[in-house]
Amino acid sequence: MIPVVHHPDYVAPAPAGSAYLWNKNGLVRDLLHAEGARIAWHAPEAMPPRWLEAVHDPDYVAEVLEARVPPHKTRRIGFPVTSAVARRSERVPGGTFLAARIAQAEGYAANSAGGSHHALADTGAGYCVFNDLAIAAVRLTEEGHAARVLIVDCDVHQGDGTAALTAGRSDIATYSIHAEKNFPVRKARSTLDIGLPDGTGDDAYLETLKSTLLPLVAQFDPDLVLYQAGVDPFADDRLGRLGLSGAGLVARDRWVAETMRRRGIPFASTLGGGYGSDAMEVAQRHATSILTLGATALGDACNCRNQGAFDAA
């Protein structure tokens, strides 16, 4: 069974004027529900405010949780933070944290939301409110659940917020492979950034991923990986520019899962970016990603460094 973390709060009503695909989380849930017994469902707690504030400015955390984000930050985020969006925003980081803890016991788990890698210390940005990747990584290391967390970001956009929020930490490393000319215009500095030209395509993308990520894994030696599995490198994605095919996305996810499995590194995935006018098509890309990762990572008995470490508390 593939462990998937989900909560009803993930499916928030679309705020007025938002271009974000608010229904895709519900569609991903429905597609995975159709897999029946292949999926083991887990419900997260909301991330406690003190862990949100360990990464984000306390004033910004209060603005979000009280649904009073000022207009200039609303513009950067891309949609208003309503009460429903606020509930979603504190629940999703809890989901990424829970997925990581489950992965430490079972080898792999997915959060059916998250990957909000543009959120910065005092504001959200690019459809991201709180940075669940940074929040989860900081909590995992500070509470002693992991000694070294590597965040692998394969979204088409650079993980600028994640890089900025974890900069200078020796226990968290960040890797981002993205379209160099895509959002954000001003890039942050990850531990390792790989900026690719538009239209890179399947073969060049996969070769670059392999040749750059493997040395970082060997050097940093993580005992846990958080994988931002954005499906927006797809050629027909509304915001993507890298020209990957559907088969290329599957090959990417299969290689990541095989690599972590061979090395005995548990990993948790987050949904990440995926955009288009056909919400079901986008949701199918995300569901395929989770199913590919789970089937590859959990095909046989896991030999994880943290086998048995999961503690729901």
C-alpha positions as CSV (number, residue, x, y, z in Angstrom):
1,M,0.0,0.0,0.0
2,I,1.1,3.5,-0.8
3,P,0.8,5.9,2.2
4,V,-0.9,9.2,1.2
5,V,-1.5,12.1,3.6
6,H,-4.7,14.0,3.0
7,H,-7.1,16.2,4.8
8,P,-10.5,17.8,3.9
9,D,-9.0,21.2,4.6
10,Y,-6.7,20.7,1.6
11,V,-9.8,21.3,-0.7
12,A,-10.5,24.9,0.0
13,P,-13.1,26.9,-2.0
14,A,-11.5,29.1,-4.6
15,P,-11.1,32.7,-3.5
16,A,-12.6,35.2,-5.9
17,G,-10.3,36.1,-8.8
18,S,-7.8,33.3,-8.2
19,A,-6.1,31.7,-11.2
20,Y,-4.9,28.8,-9.1
21,L,-6.5,25.4,-9.7
22,W,-8.2,25.1,-6.4
23,N,-10.1,21.9,-7.3
24,K,-7.0,19.9,-8.3
25,N,-6.4,18.6,-4.7
26,G,-9.9,17.2,-4.6
27,L,-9.4,15.6,-8.0
28,V,-6.1,14.1,-7.0
29,R,-7.8,12.7,-3.9
30,D,-10.6,11.2,-6.1
31,L,-8.2,9.6,-8.6
32,L,-6.2,8.0,-5.7
33,H,-9.4,6.9,-4.0
34,A,-10.2,5.0,-7.2
35,E,-7.1,2.9,-6.6
36,G,-8.9,1.3,-3.7
37,A,-6.7,-0.8,-1.4
38,R,-3.5,0.4,-3.1
39,I,-3.7,3.6,-1.0
40,A,-3.3,3.8,2.8
41,W,-4.8,7.2,3.9
42,H,-3.4,9.3,6.8
43,A,-4.8,12.5,8.2
44,P,-2.4,15.2,9.4
45,E,-2.7,17.6,12.3
46,A,-2.3,21.3,11.7
47,M,1.3,22.5,12.1
48,P,1.6,24.2,15.5
49,P,2.2,27.9,15.3
50,R,5.6,27.7,17.0
51,W,6.9,25.6,14.1
52,L,5.4,28.0,11.5
53,E,7.2,30.8,13.4
54,A,10.4,28.8,13.4
55,V,10.6,29.6,9.7
56,H,8.2,32.5,9.1
57,D,8.0,35.9,10.7
58,P,5.5,35.7,13.6
59,D,3.6,38.8,12.4
60,Y,3.1,37.1,9.0
61,V,2.0,33.9,10.6
62,A,-0.6,35.9,12.6
63,E,-1.8,37.7,9.4
64,V,-2.4,34.3,7.7
65,L,-4.0,32.5,10.6
66,E,-6.3,35.5,11.2
67,A,-7.0,35.9,7.5
68,R,-5.9,39.5,7.4
69,V,-3.0,39.4,4.9
70,P,-2.5,42.9,3.6
71,P,-3.1,43.7,-0.1
72,H,0.5,43.9,-1.2
73,K,1.2,40.4,0.2
74,T,-2.0,39.1,-1.3
75,R,-0.8,40.3,-4.7
76,R,2.5,38.4,-4.3
77,I,0.7,35.2,-3.2
78,G,-1.8,35.4,-6.1
79,F,-5.0,35.0,-4.2
80,P,-6.7,36.3,-1.0
81,V,-6.2,34.4,2.2
82,T,-9.7,33.6,3.4
83,S,-10.4,31.6,6.6
84,A,-10.6,28.4,4.5
85,V,-7.2,29.2,2.9
86,A,-5.8,29.9,6.4
87,R,-6.9,26.5,7.6
88,R,-5.4,24.9,4.6
89,S,-2.2,26.8,5.0
90,E,-1.5,25.5,8.5
91,R,-2.7,21.9,7.7
92,V,-0.5,21.4,4.6
93,P,2.9,21.7,6.5
94,G,1.5,19.3,9.0
95,G,0.9,16.9,6.1
96,T,4.4,17.2,4.8
97,F,5.8,16.6,8.3
98,L,3.6,13.5,8.8
99,A,4.5,12.2,5.3
100,A,8.2,12.4,6.3
101,R,7.6,10.6,9.5
102,I,5.6,7.8,7.8
103,A,8.4,7.6,5.1
104,Q,10.9,7.0,7.9
105,A,9.0,3.9,8.8
106,E,7.9,2.6,5.4
107,G,10.4,4.1,2.9
108,Y,8.0,6.4,1.2
109,A,4.9,8.5,1.7
110,A,3.2,11.3,-0.2
111,N,1.5,14.5,0.9
112,S,-1.4,15.1,-1.5
113,A,-0.7,18.9,-1.3
114,G,2.4,21.0,-0.5
115,G,5.6,21.9,-2.1
116,S,5.0,25.6,-1.5
117,H,8.6,26.5,-2.3
118,H,8.1,30.3,-3.0
119,A,6.9,31.4,0.4
120,L,9.4,33.6,2.1
121,A,9.9,34.6,5.8
122,D,7.5,37.6,5.9
123,T,5.3,36.9,2.9
124,G,3.9,34.3,0.6
125,A,4.5,34.3,-3.2
126,G,3.7,32.5,-6.3
127,Y,0.6,30.6,-5.0
128,C,2.5,29.7,-1.9
129,V,1.4,30.8,1.6
130,F,3.6,28.9,4.1
131,N,6.7,27.0,3.0
132,D,5.8,23.5,4.1
133,L,9.1,22.1,2.9
134,A,11.2,24.4,5.0
135,I,8.9,24.1,8.0
136,A,8.9,20.3,8.0
137,A,12.7,20.1,7.5
138,V,13.4,22.5,10.4
139,R,11.0,20.6,12.7
140,L,12.4,17.2,11.7
141,T,16.0,18.3,12.5
142,E,15.2,20.4,15.6
143,E,13.2,17.6,17.2
144,G,15.9,15.1,16.4
145,H,13.9,12.9,13.9
146,A,16.6,13.4,11.2
147,A,20.2,14.5,11.3
148,R,20.4,15.7,7.6
149,V,17.5,16.5,5.4
150,L,17.9,17.1,1.7
151,I,15.2,18.9,-0.2
152,V,15.1,17.8,-3.8
153,D,13.0,20.3,-5.9
154,C,12.1,19.2,-9.4
155,D,9.4,21.8,-10.0
156,V,9.9,23.8,-13.2
157,H,10.3,26.9,-11.0
158,Q,13.3,27.5,-8.7
159,G,12.7,26.8,-5.0
160,D,13.7,30.3,-4.0
161,G,11.8,30.5,-0.7
162,T,13.0,27.1,0.5
163,A,16.6,28.0,-0.3
164,A,16.3,31.4,1.5
165,L,14.6,30.0,4.6
166,T,17.2,27.2,5.1
167,A,20.3,29.1,4.1
168,G,23.3,28.6,6.3
169,R,22.0,25.4,8.0
170,S,24.4,22.5,8.0
171,D,21.6,20.0,8.6
172,I,19.4,21.0,5.6
173,A,20.6,21.1,2.0
174,T,18.6,22.2,-1.0
175,Y,18.7,21.1,-4.6
176,S,16.7,22.8,-7.4
177,I,16.6,21.8,-11.1
178,H,14.4,24.3,-12.9
179,A,13.9,26.4,-16.0
180,E,16.4,29.2,-15.8
181,K,14.2,31.8,-17.5
182,N,11.1,31.0,-15.6
183,F,9.7,32.5,-12.4
184,P,11.1,33.8,-10.1
185,V,13.1,36.4,-11.9
186,R,15.4,36.8,-8.9
187,K,16.7,33.4,-8.0
188,A,17.9,32.5,-4.5
189,R,21.0,30.4,-3.9
190,S,20.3,26.7,-3.1
191,T,23.0,24.4,-2.0
192,L,23.0,23.3,-5.7
193,D,21.0,25.1,-8.5
194,I,20.6,23.6,-12.0
195,G,19.1,26.1,-14.3
196,L,18.0,24.6,-17.6
197,P,17.2,26.2,-21.0
198,D,13.7,26.2,-22.4
199,G,12.8,23.1,-24.3
200,T,15.4,20.9,-22.6
201,G,13.4,17.7,-23.2
202,D,13.4,14.2,-21.6
203,D,16.9,12.9,-22.4
204,A,18.9,16.0,-21.5
205,Y,16.8,16.6,-18.4
206,L,17.2,13.1,-17.0
207,E,20.9,13.0,-17.8
208,T,21.5,16.4,-16.0
209,L,19.4,15.3,-13.0
210,K,21.4,12.1,-12.6
211,S,24.8,13.7,-13.1
212,T,24.2,16.6,-10.6
213,L,22.0,15.1,-7.9
214,L,24.0,11.9,-7.3
215,P,27.2,13.7,-6.2
216,L,25.2,15.9,-3.8
217,V,23.5,12.9,-2.3
218,A,26.9,11.2,-1.9
219,Q,28.5,14.4,-0.4
220,F,25.6,15.4,2.0
221,D,24.6,11.9,2.9
222,P,21.0,12.7,3.9
223,D,19.1,10.4,6.2
224,L,15.8,11.8,4.8
225,V,14.7,13.4,1.5
226,L,11.8,15.8,0.9
227,Y,10.9,15.6,-2.8
228,Q,9.1,18.5,-4.5
229,A,7.5,16.5,-7.3
230,G,6.1,19.3,-9.4
231,V,4.6,18.1,-12.7
232,D,5.0,21.5,-14.4
233,P,8.1,20.6,-16.4
234,F,5.5,18.9,-18.7
235,A,5.6,20.3,-22.3
236,D,1.9,21.3,-22.3
237,D,1.8,22.8,-18.8
238,R,0.5,26.3,-18.8
239,L,3.6,27.6,-16.8
240,G,6.2,25.0,-17.8
241,R,9.0,25.6,-20.3
242,L,11.2,22.5,-20.2
243,G,9.4,20.3,-22.7
244,L,9.2,17.0,-20.8
245,S,6.7,14.4,-22.1
246,G,4.4,12.4,-19.8
247,A,6.8,9.5,-20.1
248,G,9.7,11.8,-19.2
249,L,7.9,12.8,-16.0
250,V,7.3,9.1,-15.1
251,A,11.0,8.3,-15.8
252,R,12.1,11.2,-13.6
253,D,10.0,10.0,-10.7
254,R,10.9,6.4,-11.2
255,W,14.6,7.3,-11.2
256,V,14.3,9.4,-8.0
257,A,12.4,6.6,-6.2
258,E,14.9,3.9,-7.4
259,T,17.8,6.1,-6.3
260,M,16.5,6.6,-2.8
261,R,15.4,3.0,-2.4
262,R,18.9,1.7,-3.5
263,R,20.5,3.9,-0.9
264,G,18.1,3.1,1.8
265,I,17.0,6.8,2.2
266,P,13.4,7.3,3.1
267,F,11.7,10.1,1.2
268,A,8.4,11.9,1.2
269,S,6.9,13.7,-1.8
270,T,4.8,16.9,-2.0
271,L,2.5,17.7,-4.9
272,G,4.2,20.9,-6.2
273,G,3.2,22.8,-9.3
274,G,1.0,21.7,-12.2
275,Y,-1.1,24.1,-14.3
276,G,-3.5,24.1,-17.2
277,S,-7.1,24.8,-18.3
278,D,-8.1,21.1,-17.9
279,A,-8.0,20.5,-14.1
280,M,-8.5,16.7,-14.5
281,E,-5.5,16.4,-16.8
282,V,-3.4,18.2,-14.3
283,A,-4.7,16.1,-11.5
284,Q,-3.9,13.0,-13.5
285,R,-0.3,14.1,-13.8
286,H,-0.1,14.5,-10.1
287,A,-1.8,11.2,-9.3
288,T,0.5,9.4,-11.8
289,S,3.5,10.9,-10.0
290,I,2.4,9.6,-6.6
291,L,1.6,6.1,-8.0
292,T,4.9,5.9,-9.8
293,L,6.9,7.0,-6.8
294,G,5.0,4.6,-4.5
295,A,5.1,1.6,-6.7
296,T,8.8,2.1,-7.4
297,A,9.9,2.9,-3.8
298,L,7.7,0.2,-2.1
299,G,7.9,-2.6,-4.7
300,D,9.8,-4.8,-2.3
301,A,10.6,-4.8,1.4
302,C,12.2,-1.4,2.4
303,N,15.7,-1.3,3.9
304,C,15.5,2.2,5.3
305,R,18.0,3.6,7.8
306,N,15.0,4.7,10.0
307,Q,12.9,1.5,9.7
308,G,10.4,1.5,12.5
309,A,11.1,5.2,13.4
310,F,7.5,6.4,12.7
311,D,5.8,7.8,15.7
312,A,2.4,9.4,14.9
313,A,3.0,11.9,17.8
